[in-house]
Amino acid sequence: MAMVYLDSNATTQIHPEVLEEMMPYLTDQWYNPSSGYRAAKAVRTAMETAHEQVASLIGADPEEIIFTGCGTEANNAALSFLARVSARQGGQCRRVVTSAIEHSAILRYGEYLQDQEGFVLEKVGVQPDGRLDLEAYRDALALGDVAFSSLMWANNETGVIQPMAEACEVARSAGVPLHSDAIQAVGKTEVNVREVPVDYLSISGHKLHAPKGVGALYIRRGLAFEPMLRGGGQEGGRRSGTENVASIVGLGKAAELMKSRLDADGHAGVARLRDHFEQRILSEITGVTVNGSMDYRTANTSHLSFDDCEAAGLLILLDEYGVQCSAGSACMTGKQKPSHVQTAMGIPADQARSSLRISLSILTTSEECDAAVEAVKKAVGKLRRVQGGPGVGPVQIFT
């Protein structure tokens, strides 16, 4: 049975052109780029091209990009450095300000800084549409003693794009360094670090049709940075370790492809598919809610709640019917509970537990979207019959 993949916020398929670009560096061009002979120089040149391609995607200079092993490493490297700077300055600034909807790569590191390093982690709330409460953010920074701030550019669950330009202006006015986890935004929506001058920004390759195991960190020219990994001095001394050349080349090619799509139509084609999918779902299934801002979201993401349905049951049925997507809530030890993102948005627990995240990519087709609609209709209908409507259930699933 052919599967319909609608979970691109979890990971994306390596684009065929990306894989083709990578192959020489997995076969003939396997040299260490730090070596001194001609064959190695060709590998170094390919990496330089990748720096240029990734930089171009976000409006940066190639020297402002360092490659990492993943997006989480990029996030941790930036936050770790900013925390060390604050500690060296006498520990006067001990507050770390982020939002209540951040990815765990930010929140868990913030909790570590709070529990082990004496910082205070403050999570600013969001509006019901999932966008940062800018007034609360401004108030949090105005209190002073802020070591740094980190805000995601687009949310991984809802796809909601945050008001980064305004937040950046607030941070700059307060003199607070600002990092952005842009892993779900880069390649999917316009991200330009010249127009929105964040100080540090994280990217993950496998979210934009490059392979897993490669990411990048943008560091604004002129800003200090100290590496977490020390050794041979690769990446300009900012991230030691022999480079994962094939994956870096792949990330560069993926960045080039996504920039071309954004420049052509801003992913209007993907947005049309998402809207078509949503319109069919809303018109053909009763009791469906679209969660999050309809005006500020990435083109590929739809976050939906289905009355009288547990998302855990929907996922099992959809997988059986040939559709792969994610629950909009965190599933832990078999018990569905609202995610911290939905809780921050004020989504009621029952609605949160009934939510699905549908995320498309540039490889998704209209035929796949229509097939997914039919599968969702079938799954919702079956689950509602089994659960028996409000006040009955939820269905118990044993594995």
N, C-alpha and C positions, 0 to 999 in steps of 0.2 A: 504494500500500500504506500503510495506516495504521500509523504508528510508535508503539511503546510507549516512553515516555520515563521512564527510571529512573535519572536522573543529576542529581537535584535538589541534591546537595551541590556540584555544579559551578555550576549556576544554576537558577533557577526561572522558570516562566512567569509573566508579569505577570498577576495575578488580574484577572478581568473587572471586578470592582467597583473595583479600584485604577485600572485604565485609565479607567473611567468618571469617577472622581474627578479624574483628571489632565487630561482633555480640555479643560475650560474654560480651563486655564492654558496650553494650547498653541494656543488659538484666540482667544476673546474677551478673556480676562483675561491679556493678554501683557505687562502693565506692569512696569516696574522697581519692586520693592517699596520702594526707598529714595526714590522720588519723593514730592512733597508733596501731590499732588491726590487727590481722593476715590477714583478708580479704583485708584490704587496702594495706598491704605490698605486696600482690600478684599483685595488680594493679600497685604499684610503680615499681615492677620488670618488668612488661610489658613495662612500659615507659622507663626504663633503656635499655631494649632490643631495643626499637625504636631508642633511641639515638645512639646505636651501629650500627644499620642498616643504618641509614641516614649518619652517619660518614663514614662508610665503602664505601658507594657509591661515596664519593668525596675524599677519602683518608685522612680523618681527624681523630681526636681522639674524642670519645664520649663527653668529657668535653668541646669540642669546639663548640658544637651544642646547641642552645636554640630553643625551639619551639615557634612559633608565631601564630597569628590568620589568617595570609595569607601572600602572598609574598609582597604585598604592605606594610604591617606593617614591615616586615623584612627590606625592602628598606628604609622606613622612619626612623626606629629606628637607622639604621647605619648612615644615613646622618645627622639626628638630633644630634646624639652624636658627630660626627666629627665636626659639625658646632659649638657646644657648647665648645668643646676643643679649637678650634681656637679663639673663643671669649674670653675665659678665659686667653688665652696666650697674651692678650693685643690687639687682633684684627690686628696684623701685617700681617697675611695671610688672605686675603679676597677673593681670587679667587677660584672658584669651576670649575674644568675642566671636562667636560663630552663630549659625542659625539652628533652629530646632529640627530642620529637615535634612541635615547633611548626611552624606554617606558614612558608613561605619569607619572607613579609612580616615576620616577626619574626627568623628566623634570618639572613637576608641583611643586615638592618639591624644585627643584633648583630655579624656578621662585619665589616661596615663600621666599626663603632665600635672593634672590636679591631684591624683592619688600619690604620686611618687616624687614630684618635683616642686610641690608647693604653689603651683599656679591655681587660679580660680577660673573654671570654665563657665562661661555665660552663654546661654542659647537663646537668641532673640526669636520671638514668635513670628508667625506668618499670618497673612490674611486668609479668610475662608477659601479664596481662589488659589492658595498655595504660594503666593508671592510674599517676599519679605516685607515685614512691617517696617517701613523706612523710618517712621518717627521713633519707634522703639529702638531701632538701630542707632539713630542719631543720638538718642538719649543715653544709650549704653556707652557710646564712645565719648560723649561729653563729660562723663563722670571722671575721666582721666585714668591714669595708671594702667593703660592698656598696652600689653606687650606687642600684640599683633592681632589681626583679624583674618578669618578664612571664611569665604562664602562660595557656595557652589554656583555655577553659571546656569545650569539647567538640572532639574531634579530627575533622578534615575527612575523613580516610580511613576510620576505623573507627567514628566516631560515639560513641566512648567518652567519657563525661562524667567530668571530673576532680574530685578532692576539693577543690573550691575553698573551701568553708567552712573546712576544716581548714588548707589552705594559707594562707588569708587570716589566720587566727589566728596561724600561725607567723610570717608576715611582720610583722604588727602587733607581736608580742612582740619581734621583732628590730629594730623601728623602720625597716623597709625599705619604701619606696613600692612598691605592687603595681599593675601594669597587667594587664588580661586581654583577650586577643583572644577575644571571645565571638561571633565572626561565625557560627560553626556552631551556636551554642547559642541565641541570642536568637530567640524566636518558636517554637523547637522544644522547648524544655524550660524549666522555671521558672528565671528569672534575676531575682533581687531584690537590688538593691544596698544595701538597708537591712538585709537579713538576712545578706548576704555582702558586707561593706563594703570592696570593692576601691576603689582610689583613682581609677583611670582604666579605661575599658572601651570597646572598639571594636565597631561594628555595620556590617554591609553590607546594603544594600537588596535586591540581587538574590538573596540567599539566602532571603528570606522573601516572595517574590511581589511585590516592588517592582521598578522598573526598574534596569538597570545604570547606573553613573555617579553614585550617591548613597550616602552612608554617614553615620555619626554617631559622635561621640566623647562619652562621658560623662566629666565632670570633677567629682569630689565637691566639694560646696559648701565654700568656705573654702580650697581648695587653689589654689596658684598655677598659672598656665599662661601661656605666651608663644606666640604663633602662628608657624607657619612662613611663612604668607602675610600680608603687611602691605600695607595700601592704604586702601580706603574704610571700614574698620572694621565690616564686616558681622559678624553673629553675635556681637554684643556686643564687637567688637574682637578676637575670638579666631580668626576665619578670614575674612579679607577676600576680596573677589571677589563680583560680582553673583550672587545665588543662582540655582540651577537650580530654579526654583519648582515647575514641574510634577512633577519627580522627587521633590522634598521633600514635596510634597502626597501623592504616591504612596506614599512611605515611611511617612508618617503614617497613611494609610488601611490599608496593609498591617499596620502595628503594631497598629492597632485590630482588624483581622480576626484576627490571630494571638492577640492577648490574649483575644478572645472564645472562640476554640477551646480555648486553654489553661485558661481559667476553667471552660469547660463540662465537659471530660473529660480535660484533660491530653494531648490528641492520642491518646486511647485507640483511636480508630478507625483512625488511621494505624498504630499499633503492632499492631493486630489483622491488618491487611493484611500488614505485614512478617512477623509470626509465621506467618501462613498460607503466605506465599511460602516462608519458610525451612523450615517443616515439610514441605511438598511436595517441595522440593529434597532435603532430607535423607532422606526416605523413598523417593523415586523415583530417586535417583542415588546410586551407591556412591562412596565415597572423597571425601566432602565434609567440610570443616572450617569451623566458624564461628569467626572470629578476633575476639579482644577480649572484654571483659566482657559477659556476657549480662544482668547486673543493672543496670549503669550505662552506658546508652547512649541516644542520642536515639531517639525512636520511629520515625524514618524510615529508619534506616541498617542495612544488613546487609553484612558483609565476609566473603566466602566464598572458600575455596581448593578447587580441584578437582584431585585426583591425576592425574598423567600428562596434564596439559593446560597449554599455554602460554597465558597470558591474552591475549597479542597475537593469537593465532589465534582464540581465543574471541570477542574483540571484533569481528574481521572477520566471522566467521560470524553473530554475533548481529545485527550491523548489516544483514547480508544478509537475515536472518530477521525484521527489523522491530523490534529491541529496541536501545535506546540506553542504555548504561551506561558505566562506567569500569573500567579496570584498577586493581587495588589496588597496583600497582607503578609506578615511574616509567619511562616509555618514552623513551629518548634515542637518536637516530640509528638507530632500528630495532632496538636491542638492549634487551631487557628486563632490568632489574636490580631487586633489592629496594629498596623505598623506605626512607628513613631511619626512618620510623615503624615499619615491620615489623622492620627490623634492631634498633631499640631494644627491641622487644618480644621479641626472641630467636626470631622465626619463621625456620625454616630457609629457605635461599635458594630451593630448589626449590618449597617451599610458597608462598613469597612471590611467585615468578614466575607462579604459577598462580592468583592471586587476582583476584577481581572485587569492585568496590564497587557495591552496589545501593542507590540512595537514592530514596525515595518523597517525595511531597508531599501536601498536603491535596486536591489535584486528581486524585491517582491513584485508579483504580477497581479493584475486585476482578476484573473481567473482564480488565483489563490485566495484573494480577499472574498470573492463570492462563495467559494467552497467553504471558507471559514465561517461566513455568515450562516450557511446552512447547518454546519456542525454546531454552532452556538445555539441556534434555534432548537435543534434536536436535543442538545444537552440540557438546556434550560427547561424545556418542556418535560423531559424525563425526570429531572431532579425535582421539579415542582410537584409532579404527580407522586413521586416517592415520599417527599417530605410532607406533603399534605397541606401546604399553605401555612399561613401565620399561626404560631403557637404550637406547631407540631414539628418534631425533629430537633436538631438537624440529623440527617442521616449519619449513622456511625460507619466509619470506614476502617477496616482492619487490614494491616499489611504484615 
